[in-house]
Amino acid sequence: MSIVKMRKMVRKQIKLSLFGRTFELGSPLAIIFWLFVIIFIVGTYYMYGPGMGGGGPVGGRASRDVSPVVATVDGHELSRSEYDTRLYFAKQGRPSDLMRMAGLKTMVLDILIDRELLEEAAKAQGIRVTSEDIEAKKDEMVEDTINSRYSDQRTLHSILEERDMSLEEFKREIRTERLPNMVPPGTSLDEELRSELAREKLREKLESAVTLSDEELRQSFEEVKARHIMIDPQRILAEATAEEAGEETPDAGPEAQEDPEAESSMTLEQAQAKAREKLLALKQKAQQGADFAELAKEHSDAFSAQQGGDLGWFTRDRMLPDLAFQRVPEFTKAAFDLKEGEISDPVESPMGLHIIKVEGRRLELPENFEESKEQYRQQLLVQRRQDAWKDFRQQLRERAEIEIIDPELQAYKMLEKDPERHAAQAAELLATAFKQDPYNASAAFELAMLLKRGDQPGKAIQVLTKLLETEEARAQQSPEVHLHLGLLLKEVGRTEQAIERLQAASEWAQGFDRMNRAIHGQLKAVYEELERTELAQKEQQWLDEYEESMQSQSQMPITIPESGG
């Protein structure tokens, strides 16, 4: 039997007829694969604990020397064990894509930080969650489970008859056996629900305090046309650092830019003061007759600089691109407090400091405003209540003392703020994380990508090679690691070694999903560039089989599972 026919045979979908319906169980290859996955996960969980997937094994391995605390929030420690457990739980059902792992890890950290802050805020607001609240929430979850999985009543009745159960018995089974599996292993369902309900009650209390009078509703339709000039204090800091390091221009040679994280004697507060001083000088020039748009083109750091700082017409509730689509009440208030032709004093936003010039004002109510007033009110209330909740959470973070201890998470947070400015320091932190845990595939992968972007392909190759050579490292099964190592080897002219890694990437990227589709497409393009026709044809064969599989699936009838297993 040819390899092509064998592939088609093991990928052919197995179907089962039951209760007059047809159910798709998957291909033999998929069934075998998932059996191995289940065995692997269960075995690894009991051997090492739940810290898998880029976090490395948890337990008594001497090779993993990580802090037992990942962060502190107002002195409260967020433990490594809880973080690893929740990361493991969050990864279930998600593709194991290393390129997304950094985002997943920071998301789990943010969830834990927000949870701690909101629980303390709920206590401060006197919010209590009773046992009756928890039991009612469980009842709601049971009903949601039944409605989502057994929306067809005939299917539900068939299940109950087959299992010789009453509806109440079935609900009790869901309550006792399924609900506990909806929370991370080792955590209490009641405590999870208590925390969730406290946050829900806090949100309801805050949002209910948001009201909207008739006058405020009318004002929501008011618009201003404005321009602004933004000065970024971070740019001023970077320029001061470069000047002190002896850099004459941003295009200075690599020796002059070896340490982009070098400390400047200028503080952030001094940079902000300098930005404010410059903006006040620009305001004075504009008031003396200088063209505001031309000043914006020459001096503004905002995206709109080339358009003379033009923000167009906007309402109080519109989020602007120049403000990274964030709500900045101070900016909006300053703009709407100005009369036409006036220029504001410096206003601070997450992007920098601004002066604003209003060039026009208008109020145009919809023709059906009076008869549809309540509809407009409810629409705006929904938005403003969401904004109030978001602002409240942001204020909690700004007031809290948050210290991230884990070096990998420190690096990701720094890269979120400013990837260019913090690249070198983030690379050092990721190198530390990888040294502490040689099984940490995500830290090694992100470190290699930073080194690659920093024109250090040789060092990036060393990192990924070390990761693959680590005994028992699951990165050996990662098509992304093999792919990027192959691309790096190709970049430095080590073609045969590159092809070996690229072929490994192809072998590991076998499941029919979009991520693997992208990998095989990239491999085909690389092989064509290298004029390896036979290898390119193999990739095209995989792509053809993928398309055939997708077409077959699109023609299959949609079936509803009859059990929630």
C-alpha positions as CSV (number, residue, x, y, z in Angstrom):
1,M,0.0,0.0,0.0
2,S,1.4,3.4,-0.9
3,I,2.1,6.0,1.7
4,V,-0.6,8.3,0.2
5,K,-3.3,5.6,0.4
6,M,-2.2,4.7,3.9
7,R,-2.5,8.4,5.0
8,K,-6.0,8.6,3.5
9,M,-7.0,5.4,5.2
10,V,-5.8,6.5,8.7
11,R,-7.4,9.9,8.2
12,K,-10.7,8.6,7.0
13,Q,-13.5,9.6,9.4
14,I,-15.1,6.8,11.4
15,K,-18.8,7.2,11.9
16,L,-21.2,5.5,14.4
17,S,-25.0,5.2,14.0
18,L,-26.8,5.4,17.3
19,F,-30.4,6.3,18.1
20,G,-31.1,7.0,14.4
21,R,-28.3,9.5,14.3
22,T,-24.8,9.5,12.8
23,F,-21.9,10.5,15.0
24,E,-18.4,11.3,13.8
25,L,-15.7,9.8,16.0
26,G,-12.8,11.1,14.0
27,S,-10.1,9.3,12.1
28,P,-8.1,6.2,13.4
29,L,-5.1,8.5,13.4
30,A,-6.9,11.1,15.5
31,I,-8.3,8.5,17.9
32,I,-4.9,6.9,18.5
33,F,-3.3,10.4,18.8
34,W,-5.7,11.5,21.4
35,L,-5.4,8.3,23.4
36,F,-1.6,8.9,23.5
37,V,-2.3,12.5,24.5
38,I,-4.6,11.5,27.3
39,I,-2.1,8.9,28.6
40,F,0.7,11.5,28.3
41,I,-1.2,14.2,30.1
42,V,-2.4,12.0,32.9
43,G,1.1,10.4,33.4
44,T,2.9,13.8,33.3
45,Y,0.4,15.3,35.7
46,Y,0.9,12.7,38.3
47,M,4.7,12.6,37.8
48,Y,5.3,16.4,37.7
49,G,2.2,18.3,38.6
50,P,0.3,20.7,36.4
51,G,3.0,23.2,35.3
52,M,3.3,21.9,31.7
53,G,3.6,23.6,28.4
54,G,6.4,26.0,28.4
55,G,6.6,26.2,32.2
56,G,8.5,23.0,32.6
57,P,7.8,20.1,34.9
58,V,6.8,20.8,38.5
59,G,8.2,18.8,41.3
60,G,11.5,17.6,42.7
61,R,13.6,18.0,39.5
62,A,16.9,19.7,40.4
63,S,17.0,21.2,36.8
64,R,14.1,23.5,37.6
65,D,15.2,26.2,39.9
66,V,12.3,28.7,39.8
67,S,10.8,31.0,42.4
68,P,7.8,29.6,44.4
69,V,6.1,33.0,43.9
70,V,5.4,34.5,40.5
71,A,4.2,37.9,41.7
72,T,3.0,39.9,44.7
73,V,-0.1,42.1,44.8
74,D,-0.1,44.6,47.7
75,G,2.1,42.1,49.6
76,H,-0.1,39.1,48.8
77,E,1.9,36.3,47.1
78,L,0.7,34.6,43.9
79,S,2.1,31.2,44.2
80,R,3.9,29.3,41.4
81,S,1.7,26.2,42.0
82,E,-1.5,28.1,41.6
83,Y,-0.2,29.9,38.5
84,D,1.0,26.7,36.9
85,T,-2.3,24.9,37.7
86,R,-4.3,27.7,36.1
87,L,-2.0,27.9,33.1
88,Y,-2.3,24.1,32.6
89,F,-6.1,24.5,32.8
90,A,-6.2,27.4,30.4
91,K,-4.3,25.5,27.8
92,Q,-6.8,22.7,27.6
93,G,-8.5,22.7,24.2
94,R,-6.1,25.4,22.8
95,P,-3.5,24.7,20.1
96,S,0.0,24.2,21.5
97,D,1.4,27.1,19.5
98,L,4.6,28.5,21.0
99,M,4.1,31.8,19.2
100,R,0.9,32.4,21.3
101,M,2.3,31.0,24.6
102,A,3.7,34.4,25.8
103,G,0.2,35.9,25.4
104,L,-1.4,33.0,27.2
105,K,1.0,33.2,30.1
106,T,0.5,36.9,30.6
107,M,-3.2,36.5,30.3
108,V,-3.2,34.0,33.2
109,L,-1.0,36.3,35.3
110,D,-3.4,39.2,34.6
111,I,-6.4,37.1,35.6
112,L,-4.8,36.2,38.9
113,I,-3.8,39.9,39.6
114,D,-7.3,41.1,38.7
115,R,-8.9,38.4,40.9
116,E,-6.8,39.4,43.9
117,L,-7.5,43.1,43.4
118,L,-11.3,42.7,42.8
119,E,-11.7,40.3,45.8
120,E,-10.1,42.9,48.1
121,A,-12.2,45.7,46.5
122,A,-15.4,43.6,47.1
123,K,-14.5,43.2,50.8
124,A,-13.9,46.9,51.1
125,Q,-17.3,47.5,49.6
126,G,-18.9,45.2,52.1
127,I,-20.0,42.7,49.5
128,R,-20.9,39.2,50.9
129,V,-21.6,36.0,49.1
130,T,-23.8,33.5,51.0
131,S,-24.1,29.7,50.7
132,E,-27.5,30.3,49.1
133,D,-25.9,32.4,46.4
134,I,-23.4,29.6,45.7
135,E,-26.1,26.9,45.5
136,A,-28.2,29.1,43.2
137,K,-25.2,29.6,40.9
138,K,-24.7,25.9,40.7
139,D,-28.4,25.4,39.8
140,E,-27.9,28.0,37.0
141,M,-24.8,26.2,35.8
142,V,-26.7,22.9,35.6
143,E,-29.4,24.5,33.6
144,D,-26.9,26.1,31.3
145,T,-25.2,22.8,30.7
146,I,-28.4,21.0,29.8
147,N,-29.6,23.8,27.5
148,S,-26.3,24.1,25.7
149,R,-25.6,20.3,25.3
150,Y,-29.2,19.0,25.0
151,S,-31.1,21.8,23.3
152,D,-33.1,19.2,21.4
153,Q,-35.6,17.9,24.0
154,R,-36.1,14.6,22.1
155,T,-32.4,14.0,22.4
156,L,-32.5,14.7,26.1
157,H,-35.4,12.3,26.6
158,S,-33.6,9.6,24.7
159,I,-30.6,10.0,26.9
160,L,-32.7,9.8,30.0
161,E,-34.5,6.7,28.8
162,E,-31.3,5.0,27.7
163,R,-29.8,5.6,31.2
164,D,-33.0,4.9,33.1
165,M,-32.8,8.3,34.9
166,S,-35.2,11.0,35.8
167,L,-34.4,14.6,34.9
168,E,-33.7,15.4,38.5
169,E,-31.3,12.5,38.8
170,F,-29.5,13.7,35.7
171,K,-29.2,17.2,37.1
172,R,-27.8,15.8,40.3
173,E,-25.2,13.9,38.3
174,I,-24.2,17.0,36.4
175,R,-24.0,18.9,39.7
176,T,-21.8,16.4,41.5
177,E,-19.7,15.0,38.6
178,R,-19.4,17.6,35.9
179,L,-19.4,21.0,37.7
180,P,-16.2,20.2,39.7
181,N,-14.4,19.6,36.4
182,M,-15.1,23.2,35.3
183,V,-12.5,24.6,37.7
184,P,-8.8,24.0,37.8
185,P,-7.6,20.7,39.4
186,G,-7.0,21.0,43.1
187,T,-9.3,24.0,43.6
188,S,-12.6,24.2,45.4
189,L,-15.7,24.7,43.2
190,D,-17.4,26.6,46.1
191,E,-14.4,28.9,46.6
192,E,-14.2,29.5,42.8
193,L,-17.9,30.4,42.7
194,R,-17.6,32.6,45.9
195,S,-14.8,34.6,44.2
196,E,-16.7,34.9,40.9
197,L,-19.9,35.9,42.6
198,A,-18.1,38.5,44.7
199,R,-16.7,40.1,41.5
200,E,-20.1,39.9,39.8
201,K,-21.8,41.7,42.7
202,L,-19.1,44.3,42.8
203,R,-19.5,45.0,39.1
204,E,-23.3,45.1,39.4
205,K,-23.0,47.6,42.3
206,L,-20.6,49.9,40.3
207,E,-22.6,49.7,37.1
208,S,-25.9,50.4,38.8
209,A,-24.4,53.7,40.1
210,V,-23.9,54.9,36.5
211,T,-26.9,57.0,35.4
212,L,-27.7,59.2,32.4
213,S,-29.8,62.4,32.6
214,D,-31.6,63.9,29.6
215,E,-29.1,66.6,29.4
216,E,-26.1,64.1,29.5
217,L,-27.9,62.1,26.8
218,R,-28.2,65.2,24.6
219,Q,-24.5,66.1,25.2
220,S,-23.5,62.7,24.0
221,F,-24.4,63.8,20.5
222,E,-22.3,66.9,20.7
223,E,-19.1,66.8,18.6
224,V,-15.9,68.8,18.4
225,K,-13.4,69.0,15.6
226,A,-9.9,69.2,17.0
227,R,-6.2,68.9,16.4
228,H,-3.5,68.0,18.9
229,I,0.2,67.9,19.4
230,M,1.6,65.0,21.4
231,I,5.1,64.8,23.0
232,D,6.2,61.3,24.2
233,P,8.3,61.5,27.4
234,Q,9.7,58.0,26.6
235,R,11.2,59.4,23.4
236,I,12.8,62.2,25.4
237,L,14.3,59.7,27.8
238,A,15.6,57.5,24.9
239,E,17.2,60.6,23.2
240,A,18.8,61.5,26.5
241,T,20.2,58.0,27.0
242,A,21.5,57.9,23.4
243,E,23.2,61.3,23.9
244,E,24.8,60.3,27.1
245,A,26.0,57.1,25.5
246,G,27.7,59.1,22.8
247,E,25.3,58.4,20.0
248,E,25.0,61.2,17.5
249,T,22.2,59.8,15.4
250,P,19.6,57.0,15.5
251,D,21.6,55.4,12.7
252,A,24.8,55.0,14.7
253,G,26.7,51.8,14.2
254,P,26.0,48.6,16.2
255,E,28.8,49.3,18.7
256,A,27.0,52.5,19.7
257,Q,23.7,50.6,20.2
258,E,24.9,47.6,22.1
259,D,23.0,48.5,25.2
260,P,19.7,50.1,24.4
261,E,18.7,49.6,28.1
262,A,21.4,51.8,29.4
263,E,20.2,54.0,32.2
264,S,19.9,57.8,31.6
265,S,20.6,60.3,34.4
266,M,17.2,61.9,33.4
267,T,14.2,60.5,35.2
268,L,10.8,59.9,33.8
269,E,9.4,62.8,35.8
270,Q,12.1,65.1,34.3
271,A,11.2,63.9,30.8
272,Q,7.5,64.6,31.5
273,A,8.4,68.1,32.8
274,K,10.5,68.7,29.6
275,A,7.6,67.5,27.4
276,R,5.2,69.9,29.3
277,E,7.6,72.8,28.9
278,K,7.9,72.1,25.2
279,L,4.1,71.9,24.8
280,L,3.6,75.2,26.6
281,A,6.1,76.9,24.3
282,L,4.3,75.5,21.3
283,K,1.0,76.7,22.7
284,Q,2.4,80.2,23.0
285,K,3.7,80.1,19.4
286,A,0.3,79.0,18.2
287,Q,-1.4,81.8,20.2
288,Q,1.0,84.3,18.6
289,G,-0.1,83.3,15.1
290,A,1.9,80.2,14.2
291,D,0.0,77.6,12.3
292,F,-1.1,74.8,14.7
293,A,-1.1,72.1,12.0
294,E,2.4,73.0,10.9
295,L,3.6,72.9,14.5
296,A,2.0,69.4,14.8
297,K,3.8,68.2,11.6
298,E,7.1,69.4,12.9
299,H,6.9,68.4,16.6
300,S,4.1,65.9,17.3
301,D,5.0,62.2,18.1
302,A,1.4,61.1,17.4
303,F,0.3,59.0,14.4
304,S,-1.7,62.1,13.1
305,A,1.4,64.3,12.9
306,Q,1.6,64.2,9.1
307,Q,-2.1,65.2,9.0
308,G,-1.3,68.2,11.2
309,G,-2.6,66.5,14.3
310,D,-6.1,66.3,12.8
311,L,-8.5,64.2,14.9
312,G,-11.6,65.0,12.9
313,W,-15.0,65.2,14.5
314,F,-15.5,63.1,17.6
315,T,-18.0,62.7,20.5
316,R,-17.2,62.3,24.2
317,D,-17.6,58.5,23.9
318,R,-15.5,57.9,20.8
319,M,-12.1,56.3,21.3
320,L,-9.4,57.8,19.1
321,P,-6.6,56.0,17.2
322,D,-4.0,58.5,18.5
323,L,-4.9,57.4,22.0
324,A,-4.5,53.7,21.1
325,F,-8.3,53.5,21.2
326,Q,-8.3,53.9,25.0
327,R,-10.7,56.0,27.0
328,V,-8.9,59.1,28.3
329,P,-11.5,61.1,30.2
330,E,-9.0,63.9,30.9
331,F,-8.3,64.3,27.1
332,T,-12.0,64.3,26.2
333,K,-13.0,66.7,29.0
334,A,-10.2,69.2,28.0
335,A,-11.4,69.1,24.4
336,F,-15.1,69.7,25.2
337,D,-14.3,72.4,27.8
338,L,-12.6,74.5,25.1
339,K,-14.4,77.1,23.0
340,E,-13.8,77.2,19.2
341,G,-10.3,78.4,18.5
342,E,-8.9,77.8,22.0
343,I,-5.9,75.7,22.9
344,S,-5.7,73.6,26.1
345,D,-2.9,73.3,28.6
346,P,-0.9,70.1,28.5
347,V,-3.1,67.0,29.1
348,E,-1.7,63.6,30.0
349,S,-2.7,60.3,28.4
350,P,-1.1,56.8,28.3
351,M,0.5,57.8,25.0
352,G,2.2,61.0,26.3
353,L,1.3,64.7,26.9
354,H,-0.9,66.7,24.5
355,I,-2.1,70.2,23.8
356,I,-5.5,70.3,22.0
357,K,-6.9,73.0,19.7
358,V,-10.7,72.9,19.0
359,E,-11.6,74.1,15.5
360,G,-15.4,73.5,15.5
361,R,-18.3,72.4,17.6
362,R,-21.7,71.0,16.7
363,L,-24.8,69.3,18.1
364,E,-26.9,67.3,15.7
365,L,-29.6,65.2,17.3
366,P,-31.1,62.3,15.4
367,E,-34.5,63.1,13.9
368,N,-36.2,60.4,16.0
369,F,-34.4,61.5,19.2
370,E,-37.5,62.3,21.2
371,E,-39.5,59.2,20.4
372,S,-36.4,56.9,20.7
373,K,-34.8,58.7,23.7
374,E,-35.0,55.6,26.0
375,Q,-33.5,53.4,23.3
376,Y,-30.6,55.8,22.9
377,R,-30.3,56.1,26.7
378,Q,-30.0,52.3,27.2
379,Q,-27.4,51.9,24.4
380,L,-25.2,54.6,25.9
381,L,-25.7,53.3,29.4
382,V,-24.4,49.9,28.4
383,Q,-21.3,51.5,26.9
384,R,-20.7,53.8,29.9
385,R,-21.2,51.1,32.4
386,Q,-18.7,48.9,30.6
387,D,-16.3,51.9,30.6
388,A,-16.9,52.5,34.3
389,W,-16.0,48.9,35.1
390,K,-12.9,49.0,32.9
391,D,-11.8,52.3,34.5
392,F,-12.4,50.9,38.0
393,R,-10.2,47.9,37.3
394,Q,-7.5,50.2,35.8
395,Q,-7.5,52.4,38.8
396,L,-7.1,49.4,41.1
397,R,-4.0,48.4,39.2
398,E,-2.6,51.9,39.2
399,R,-3.0,52.2,43.0
400,A,-1.8,48.7,43.8
401,E,1.8,47.7,44.4
402,I,2.4,44.9,41.9
403,E,5.8,43.2,41.7
404,I,6.4,40.5,39.1
405,I,9.0,38.1,40.3
406,D,9.1,35.5,37.6
407,P,11.7,36.6,35.0
408,E,9.8,35.3,32.0
409,L,6.7,37.1,33.0
410,Q,8.7,40.3,33.7
411,A,10.1,40.1,30.2
412,Y,6.7,39.7,28.6
413,K,5.3,42.7,30.5
414,M,8.2,44.8,29.5
415,L,7.7,43.8,25.8
416,E,4.0,44.7,26.1
417,K,5.0,48.3,27.1
418,D,7.7,49.0,24.6
419,P,9.2,46.1,22.6
420,E,12.0,48.1,21.0
421,R,13.2,50.0,24.1
422,H,13.1,46.9,26.4
423,A,14.3,44.2,23.9
424,A,17.7,43.8,25.5
425,Q,16.6,43.7,29.1
426,A,13.8,41.3,28.1
427,A,16.3,39.0,26.4
428,E,18.4,38.9,29.6
429,L,15.3,38.0,31.7
430,L,14.3,35.3,29.2
431,A,17.8,33.9,29.3
432,T,17.6,33.7,33.1
433,A,14.2,32.0,32.9
434,F,15.6,29.4,30.4
435,K,18.6,28.8,32.6
436,Q,16.3,28.3,35.7
437,D,14.1,25.9,33.7
438,P,15.7,24.2,30.7
439,Y,12.3,22.7,29.8
440,N,10.8,26.2,29.4
441,A,10.1,26.1,25.7
442,S,8.3,29.4,25.5
443,A,11.0,31.3,27.2
444,A,13.7,29.8,24.9
445,F,11.5,30.4,21.8
446,E,10.8,34.1,22.7
447,L,14.5,34.6,23.5
448,A,15.5,33.2,20.1
449,M,13.0,35.4,18.4
450,L,14.4,38.5,20.2
451,L,17.9,37.5,19.2
452,K,16.9,37.0,15.6
453,R,15.2,40.4,15.5
454,G,18.4,41.8,17.0
455,D,20.5,40.5,14.1
456,Q,22.0,37.7,16.2
457,P,21.0,34.6,14.3
458,G,24.0,32.6,15.6
459,K,22.9,33.1,19.3
460,A,19.3,32.3,18.4
461,I,20.4,29.0,16.8
462,Q,22.3,28.1,20.0
463,V,19.2,28.7,22.1
464,L,16.9,26.6,20.0
465,T,19.5,23.9,19.5
466,K,20.0,23.7,23.3
467,L,16.2,23.5,23.8
468,L,15.9,20.6,21.3
469,E,18.9,18.8,22.9
470,T,17.4,19.0,26.4
471,E,16.6,15.5,27.5
472,E,12.8,14.8,27.5
473,A,12.1,18.4,26.3
474,R,8.6,18.4,24.7
475,A,9.9,21.1,22.4
476,Q,11.3,18.2,20.3
477,Q,7.7,17.6,19.2
478,S,7.1,21.3,18.4
479,P,6.9,22.0,14.7
480,E,7.4,25.7,15.4
481,V,10.8,25.2,17.1
482,H,12.1,23.0,14.2
483,L,10.7,25.4,11.6
484,H,12.3,28.5,13.1
485,L,15.6,26.8,13.8
486,G,15.6,25.6,10.1
487,L,14.9,29.2,8.9
488,L,17.7,30.5,11.1
489,L,20.1,27.8,9.8
490,K,19.1,28.7,6.2
491,E,19.8,32.4,7.0
492,V,23.4,31.7,8.0
493,G,24.0,29.4,5.0
494,R,23.9,26.0,6.8
495,T,21.5,24.6,4.2
496,E,21.7,20.9,4.8
497,Q,21.2,21.3,8.5
498,A,18.3,23.7,7.8
499,I,16.6,21.1,5.6
500,E,16.9,18.5,8.3
501,R,15.1,20.8,10.8
502,L,12.5,21.8,8.2
503,Q,11.7,18.2,7.5
504,A,11.3,17.6,11.2
505,A,8.9,20.5,11.3
506,S,6.9,18.9,8.5
507,E,6.8,15.5,10.3
508,W,5.5,17.0,13.5
509,A,2.9,19.3,11.8
510,Q,0.6,16.5,10.8
511,G,-2.8,17.3,12.2
512,F,-5.2,19.0,9.9
513,D,-5.6,22.5,11.4
514,R,-4.9,26.1,10.3
515,M,-1.6,26.3,12.3
516,N,-0.2,23.3,10.5
517,R,-1.6,24.5,7.2
518,A,0.5,27.7,7.6
519,I,3.6,25.7,8.5
520,H,3.4,23.5,5.5
521,G,2.7,26.5,3.2
522,Q,5.8,28.2,4.5
523,L,7.8,25.0,4.1
524,K,6.7,24.7,0.5
525,A,7.8,28.3,-0.2
526,V,11.2,27.7,1.4
527,Y,11.8,24.5,-0.5
528,E,10.9,26.2,-3.8
529,E,13.4,29.0,-2.9
530,L,16.1,26.4,-2.3
531,E,15.1,24.6,-5.5
532,R,14.3,21.4,-3.6
533,T,11.5,20.4,-6.0
534,E,10.8,16.9,-4.5
535,L,10.4,18.3,-1.0
536,A,8.2,21.1,-2.2
537,Q,6.0,18.6,-4.0
538,K,5.6,16.6,-0.7
539,E,4.5,19.8,1.0
540,Q,2.0,20.5,-1.8
541,Q,0.7,16.9,-1.4
542,W,0.0,17.6,2.3
543,L,-1.7,20.9,1.4
544,D,-3.9,19.1,-1.2
545,E,-4.9,16.5,1.4
546,Y,-5.7,19.3,3.8
547,E,-8.0,21.0,1.3
548,E,-9.6,17.7,0.4
549,S,-10.3,17.0,4.1
550,M,-11.7,20.5,4.7
551,Q,-14.1,20.1,1.7
552,S,-15.2,16.7,3.0
553,Q,-15.9,18.1,6.5
554,S,-17.9,21.1,5.0
555,Q,-20.2,18.6,3.3
556,M,-20.9,16.5,6.4
557,P,-24.2,17.0,8.2
558,I,-24.0,18.7,11.5
559,T,-24.6,16.3,14.4
560,I,-25.3,17.0,18.1
561,P,-23.5,14.8,20.7
562,E,-25.9,13.0,22.9
563,S,-23.6,12.8,25.9
564,G,-21.4,15.3,27.5
565,G,-18.4,13.0,28.1
